[in-house]
Structures are given as C-alpha cells and as structure tokens.
Amino acid sequence: MPELPKIIQGGMGAGVSNWTLANAVSRLGQLGVVSGTALDVIVSRRLQDGDAGGHMRRAIASFPFREMAARVLARHFVEGGRPAGTPYRAIPMYARTGSARDLVELCIVANYAEVFLAREGHDGPVGINYLEKIQLPLLPSMYGAMLAGVAAVLMGAGIPIRVPGVLDAFALHGPAEYPLSVTGSLAGEDTMMRLSPSDYAEGVLPPLTRPAFYPIVSSNTLALTLVRKANGRVDGFIIEGPTAGGHNAPPRGKPALSAAGEPVYGERDLVDLAKMRELALPFWLAGGRGTAEGLRDALAKGAAGIQVGTAFAYCAESGMDHATKERVLKLATAGLARIFTDPVASPTGFPFKVVQLEGTLSSEAAYLARTRICDLGYLREPYRKEDGATGYRCASEPVAAYVAKGGGEENATGRKCLCNALMADIGIGQTRAGGIGEKTLVTSGDDVTDIGRFVMPGSSSYCAADVVARLLEAAS
C-alpha cells in the first residue's frame, strides 16, 4: 500500500461493512474494509437464499482450490432459494481442535469471496476487520482473505500479539498457530489452534503478499506492547475512542456508571498522541471523527487520517437491512436518534453501543420475549473443564445451561445474543419455530445523531461517495 489513505472505512458489524461498501470506498481512493465477522454463516445464508445476482458463485468460481470450491457450493447453494418461512440450515460451531473440515473449508472460501468481490473491478487496496475476541475462526479466516489478496488486516477487541507471525507464515503458505484464551487453563497447557494450508491446498499454490497489520487500540500501553512484543511487524494503529460504535474498551480504573446506567469515561481513557507519534508508525483516529473538521484535526495532530464507521453504515452500499437503515435515518434527520452504551448487553463483557429502536432487542420487552439460544457461538467463552478438556459457554445462552458449565448466574443477566441479532441486522436472521424471526440489535457510534447531514434535500438516502466527498472537504 504505497500511499496511506486519509480515510479508512470501518469494518462494522457482521456484514454491514460488506463487499459492496468496501468496493465503493476503495474505488474512491480510500481504504475500503470488509467485516470478517461470521463470514462463513453469512456466505452460507446468501447461498441458501439463492445467491441473488450470482455474486457469491462468481467469487467462488475464481477460488484457486477448485475441488474445495465445488464442495462448498454443493453443500450450501440452493437453486431458487430456500422456501419462504423455513429456517436456514445450520453450520457447525468451531472448537479448538476437531472442527469439521466442512466448516474450515467454508470459512476459507467465504473470507476469500468477500475480499475478492471487494477488490473486483479496481486496483485500490481492500482491508478486512476481525475481532481478536472471536478467536476460533481466526486462522482459516485470515488464510482465506490472503488468498484473495487482502491488503490490510485490522483487529481490535483484544491483544493480537501473535497475529503478525500468522500473516508472515501464511504469506509462504506455511503452517501457523494461535493461542486460544481458555478460562482456567493451567500454566504451560497447550491451548494452541493450528492450521496448515498444505492440508487444504490443491495444485500449484498462488503467490501471496503479506498484508499490513493495523491493530485497533484504545491505550498507549497496548500500542507500545504490540510494537515491542508482537511476533512480527506491526504497520500502524487505529486509535479508537469510547464514542465509536460496536464494542468499546471498558473504562480504566474503578468501574462507574452514570445516572443513566452507562459506563463513565475520564482522563485515563484518553490516548496520549505525543507518545503515539514517538512510535514512528502511522495511526488513524476513530470514534466521532466523521467530519471534515475531524479529519483536519487528526492530520494536524500527526495522524495519517481517520477511521469512519457510522456514516458509512447507513449509506446505500452498506449491508444493513434497508428497512432498519431507513428507520434510523428518519430518526437522525428528525433529531430523535439515541444511543445507549450498554454495559451488560454483550456476552464478551465489553460495553456495547446500542441504537434505541422500538421492537428491537434494545427494548426490554423484546429482549424478555426472546427465548435464549446459542446456536452460532462466535462469542462463546472457552473454559477448562474438570477433566482438562476445553468446554464452551456463552453468557447469552439459556441461564441453566450456562450455570451448569460453571458460569455465574449474575453474569448472564441482561446478556443479549449478538450473533443472531447481527444476522437479523443484515436481513438474514434465523427463522424460528412458528415462523418467528430473530430480532435486530443495531449498533452505531455516538455520532449517529448527525448522519442526516449526508442526506441531500429531496432525497431519503446517500451513498459512500457522498461521505468521502464531505470528509475530504478542505482536508487536503
């Protein structure tokens, strides 16, 4: 990536930052980013819905391992789409060892397909965003994205100190390993996940380029730790503040809640940009920076630019369900959009930004009416069982099941199933017994209240080009 972008489009949600959005942003000379979260289930459901437009099949047709591609299509594509009102066919959940080969192949192909489509038709760079907290699919996900020529890997929600070494290994099609965080594991215990591309490759292997690695951090300490201790090259940082959407880092020090029940952030949560400049690596500022003034200020403080999420989440190209997008835009333009930073909604324990929308899981009534179930499992917590084996539990699963696995009942209170809700956000939510569909739970940054500025008079929507143009006003 010879010239650094001034704007990095955030890798939002599961499928909100989809290939269509990233393609549009990269065509405009900035860094378009696809979300790498749950791409296996997303691509599977697109195929089960008949693959409108044939985009998934076009991408999979270019996959370098032809037999694997054929197996994925045979397992997941439904000609004409699944019958209306019927559930999506489930895919297996991951485990540290012994994940079904079918699942690993789907994960590799799905990550490849999303990046391939985001890169199609232009020569701009494309990035992919992962959550370090979602560790189980990381290795096949990154290998699939690299097969498609991803230019940058972005990662937050954890301490990704071992990711650079994975990228280095996969660039040579070599085997890689990554430690799984297992609650209660003993010192020296093997918790490594491993992937050897040679176990999946076919024929002559295509040359790969090692992508840039941009960790998403919220403290100088973490940035310094990554520079000093990562097992490979770190190429820059995205510095994200607590006004950003999705998961936020918890406040430092003794936790405190406001009168409204939101986490309280203070001076200790500010990043010292002078210390960031001392690292001599490019950085981008994120969280409430989605204006031309925000970009100018970032550049003046030594940043390479800004990362912007919320403004892109509601543009025409994003993967958010159209009806949901329209509802939030109407609220924003009327000055009625509201965000609540929920300290308990996420099974991860991280604060999670939630748009307040009647009828979604932001409503207590809708949350209580939902039957708790964990059947996607991306946010499960690995833990050490009494026999030494690795078990998996989720604070949003049925409380009795969670407690039986050693979880505290108090830790399950208020937890919401983000996995299923985020699928519903992009229009592919699961259909339950009786034809009941999963409810949405929409996340955005605090500046969702101001997204109406992108909508021109006489219009009810806007596109990625409108966002880029507004951000670059007088910023050069």
Residue pairs with C-beta under 8 A, 6 or more apart in sequence:
1 31
1 125
1 151
1 152
1 212
4 236
4 282
4 304
4 305
5 29
5 30
5 31
5 125
5 304
5 305
6 30
6 295
6 299
6 304
6 305
6 306
6 471
6 472
6 475
7 25
7 30
7 31
7 295
7 305
7 306
7 307
7 308
7 468
7 471
7 472
8 30
8 31
8 33
8 127
8 154
8 214
8 238
8 284
8 286
8 305
8 306
8 307
8 308
9 17
9 21
9 22
9 25
9 30
9 31
9 32
9 33
9 307
9 308
9 309
9 312
9 464
10 17
10 33
10 129
10 244
10 245
10 286
10 307
10 308
10 309
10 310
10 312
10 313
11 17
11 33
11 34
11 35
11 36
11 127
11 128
11 129
11 130
11 154
11 309
12 35
12 129
12 245
12 246
12 309
12 312
12 313
12 318
12 443
13 35
13 37
13 246
13 313
13 319
13 320
13 422
13 425
13 426
13 443
14 35
14 37
14 38
14 42
14 419
14 422
14 423
14 425
14 426
15 35
15 37
15 38
15 39
15 42
15 319
15 422
15 423
15 425
15 426
15 428
16 35
16 313
16 318
16 319
16 320
16 425
16 426
17 33
17 34
17 35
17 129
17 309
17 312
17 313
17 318
17 319
18 34
18 35
18 114
18 317
18 318
18 319
18 426
19 34
19 55
19 114
19 115
19 117
19 118
20 117
20 317
20 318
20 319
21 32
21 34
21 312
21 315
21 317
21 318
21 319
21 464
22 32
22 33
22 34
22 118
22 126
22 127
23 32
23 117
23 118
23 119
23 120
23 121
23 122
23 126
23 317
24 32
24 317
24 463
24 464
24 465
25 31
25 32
25 33
25 312
25 464
25 468
26 32
26 118
26 119
26 122
26 124
26 125
26 126
27 121
27 122
27 124
28 464
28 465
28 468
29 124
30 124
30 468
31 124
31 125
31 126
31 127
31 151
31 152
32 118
32 124
32 126
32 127
33 126
33 127
33 128
33 129
33 152
33 154
34 114
34 115
34 118
34 126
34 127
34 128
34 129
35 128
35 129
36 111
36 114
36 128
36 129
36 130
36 141
36 145
37 129
37 130
37 131
37 134
37 378
37 422
38 376
38 378
38 419
38 422
38 423
39 107
39 110
39 111
39 113
39 114
39 141
40 91
40 103
40 106
40 107
40 110
40 137
41 91
41 376
41 423
42 110
42 423
42 426
42 428
43 56
43 76
43 106
43 109
43 110
43 113
43 114
44 76
44 88
44 89
44 91
44 106
44 110
45 88
45 423
45 428
46 56
46 428
47 56
47 57
47 73
47 76
47 77
47 78
48 76
48 77
48 78
48 81
48 82
48 88
48 89
49 78
49 81
49 82
49 428
50 78
50 79
50 80
50 81
50 82
51 57
51 77
55 117
56 77
56 113
57 73
57 77
58 117
59 112
59 113
59 114
59 116
59 117
59 120
60 69
60 72
60 73
60 109
60 113
61 69
62 116
63 69
63 109
63 112
63 113
63 116
63 147
64 147
64 202
64 203
64 205
64 206
65 200
65 201
65 202
65 203
66 202
67 202
68 105
68 108
68 109
68 200
68 202
69 109
71 102
71 105
72 105
72 106
72 109
75 102
75 106
76 89
76 106
82 88
82 89
85 431
85 435
86 431
87 430
87 431
87 432
88 428
88 430
88 431
90 375
91 102
91 103
91 106
92 99
92 100
92 102
92 103
93 375
93 376
93 377
93 380
93 392
94 103
94 136
94 137
94 377
95 136
95 390
95 392
96 136
96 180
96 182
96 191
96 193
96 382
96 390
97 193
99 136
104 140
104 195
104 200
105 200
107 137
107 140
107 141
107 144
108 140
108 141
108 143
108 144
108 147
108 200
109 144
110 144
111 128
111 140
111 141
111 142
111 143
111 144
111 145
111 148
112 144
112 145
112 147
112 148
113 148
114 128
114 145
114 148
115 126
115 128
115 144
115 145
115 148
115 149
115 150
116 148
116 149
118 126
119 126
119 148
119 149
125 151
125 152
126 149
126 150
126 151
126 152
127 150
127 151
127 152
127 153
127 154
127 211
127 214
128 145
128 150
128 152
128 153
128 154
129 154
129 155
129 156
130 138
130 141
130 142
130 153
130 154
130 155
131 155
131 156
131 157
131 158
131 247
132 138
132 155
132 156
132 157
132 158
132 159
132 160
132 163
133 157
133 158
133 247
133 348
133 350
133 379
134 157
134 378
134 379
135 158
135 178
135 180
135 181
135 193
136 180
136 193
136 378
136 382
137 378
138 163
138 166
138 178
138 193
139 166
139 176
139 177
139 178
139 193
139 194
139 195
140 195
142 153
142 163
142 166
142 167
142 170
143 170
143 176
143 195
143 197
145 153
145 211
146 167
146 170
146 171
146 208
146 209
146 210
146 211
147 206
147 208
149 208
149 209
150 211
151 209
151 211
151 212
152 211
152 212
152 213
152 214
152 235
153 163
153 167
153 211
153 212
153 213
153 214
154 214
154 215
154 216
154 238
155 163
155 213
155 214
155 215
155 216
156 215
156 216
156 217
156 238
156 240
156 247
157 216
157 247
157 348
157 350
159 222
159 225
159 226
160 215
160 226
160 230
161 225
161 226
161 229
161 230
161 231
162 178
162 179
162 230
162 231
163 178
163 213
163 215
163 230
163 232
164 213
164 230
164 231
164 232
164 233
164 234
165 176
165 230
165 231
165 232
166 176
166 177
166 178
167 210
167 211
167 213
167 232
168 210
168 232
168 233
169 175
169 176
170 176
170 197
170 208
170 210
171 208
171 209
171 210
172 208
173 197
173 198
173 201
173 205
173 208
174 197
175 194
175 195
175 196
175 197
175 198
176 194
176 195
177 192
177 193
177 194
177 195
178 192
178 193
179 191
179 192
179 193
180 191
180 192
180 193
180 382
180 390
181 191
181 382
182 189
182 191
182 382
182 383
182 384
182 390
183 381
183 382
183 383
183 384
184 383
184 384
185 191
185 384
186 384
189 384
191 382
191 390
197 205
212 235
212 236
213 232
213 233
213 234
213 235
214 235
214 236
214 237
214 238
214 284
215 222
215 223
215 226
215 234
215 237
215 238
216 237
216 238
216 239
216 240
216 286
217 223
217 226
217 237
217 238
217 239
217 240
217 271
218 239
218 240
218 241
218 242
218 248
218 249
218 269
218 271
219 249
219 252
219 271
220 271
220 272
220 275
220 276
223 237
223 239
223 276
223 279
224 275
224 279
226 234
226 237
227 234
227 279
227 281
234 281
235 281
235 282
236 281
236 282
236 283
236 284
236 304
237 276
237 279
237 281
237 282
237 283
237 284
238 283
238 284
238 286
238 307
239 271
239 273
239 276
239 283
239 284
239 285
239 286
239 303
240 248
240 249
240 286
240 287
240 307
241 269
241 271
241 285
241 286
241 287
241 288
242 248
242 249
242 251
242 263
242 265
242 269
242 287
242 341
242 351
243 287
243 288
243 445
243 446
243 447
244 286
244 287
244 288
244 309
244 353
244 445
245 309
245 310
245 313
245 353
245 443
245 444
245 445
245 448
246 309
246 352
246 353
246 443
247 346
247 348
247 350
247 351
247 352
248 263
248 341
248 350
248 351
248 352
248 353
249 269
249 350
249 351
250 263
250 349
250 350
250 351
251 263
251 264
251 265
251 266
251 268
251 269
252 266
252 268
252 269
253 266
253 268
255 263
256 263
256 264
257 263
257 264
257 343
258 264
260 340
261 340
261 343
262 340
262 341
262 342
262 343
262 351
263 341
263 343
263 351
273 301
273 302
273 303
276 283
276 302
277 302
282 303
282 304
283 302
283 303
283 304
284 298
284 303
284 304
284 305
284 306
284 307
285 294
285 298
285 301
285 303
285 305
285 306
285 307
286 306
286 307
286 308
286 309
287 445
287 446
288 294
288 445
288 446
288 447
289 295
289 297
289 298
289 306
289 307
289 308
290 306
290 308
290 309
290 310
290 311
290 445
290 447
290 467
290 471
291 470
291 471
292 470
292 471
292 472
292 473
292 474
292 475
294 306
294 471
295 305
295 306
295 471
295 472
295 475
296 474
296 475
298 305
298 306
299 305
299 475
306 471
308 467
308 471
309 444
309 445
310 444
310 445
310 447
310 448
310 451
311 447
311 451
311 454
311 467
311 471
312 318
312 464
312 467
313 320
313 444
314 320
314 325
314 328
314 329
314 332
314 444
314 448
314 451
314 454
314 462
315 454
315 461
315 462
315 463
315 464
315 466
315 467
316 461
316 462
316 463
316 464
317 463
317 464
318 325
319 426
320 425
320 426
320 442
321 424
321 425
321 426
321 427
321 440
322 427
324 357
324 425
324 440
324 442
325 461
326 460
326 461
327 357
328 337
328 355
328 357
328 442
328 444
328 448
328 451
329 451
329 452
329 455
329 460
329 461
331 337
331 338
331 357
332 448
332 449
332 450
332 451
332 452
333 452
333 455
335 449
337 355
337 448
337 449
337 451
338 355
338 356
338 449
339 353
339 354
339 355
339 356
339 444
339 445
339 446
339 448
339 449
340 353
340 354
340 356
340 362
341 351
341 352
341 353
341 354
342 351
342 352
342 353
342 354
342 414
343 351
344 413
344 414
344 415
345 352
345 354
345 414
345 415
345 416
345 418
345 441
346 352
346 379
346 415
346 416
346 418
347 379
347 380
347 381
347 394
347 395
347 396
347 415
347 416
347 417
347 418
348 379
349 395
349 411
352 418
352 443
353 443
353 444
353 445
353 446
354 362
354 441
354 442
354 443
355 362
355 442
355 443
355 444
355 448
356 362
357 363
357 440
357 442
359 366
359 439
360 366
360 421
360 439
360 440
360 441
360 442
361 367
361 370
361 416
361 421
361 439
361 440
361 441
362 441
362 442
366 439
367 416
370 417
370 438
370 439
371 432
372 396
372 397
372 398
372 399
372 417
373 397
373 398
373 417
373 420
374 380
374 394
374 396
374 397
374 398
374 417
374 419
375 420
375 430
376 419
376 420
376 423
377 392
377 394
377 419
378 419
379 394
379 396
379 418
379 419
380 392
380 393
380 394
381 392
381 393
381 394
381 395
381 407
382 390
382 391
382 392
383 390
383 391
383 392
383 393
383 405
383 406
384 390
384 391
385 391
391 405
392 405
393 401
393 402
393 405
393 406
393 407
394 402
394 415
395 402
395 407
395 411
395 412
395 415
396 412
396 415
396 416
396 417
396 418
397 412
399 409
399 412
402 409
402 411
402 412
403 409
403 412
416 441
417 438
418 441
420 429
420 430
420 438
421 429
421 438
421 439
421 440
421 441
422 441
423 429
423 430
423 438
424 430
424 437
424 438
424 439
424 440
424 441
425 440
425 441
425 442
429 437
429 438
429 439
429 440
430 437
430 438
431 437
431 438
432 438
453 470
454 462
454 466
454 467
454 470
455 461
455 462
456 462
456 466
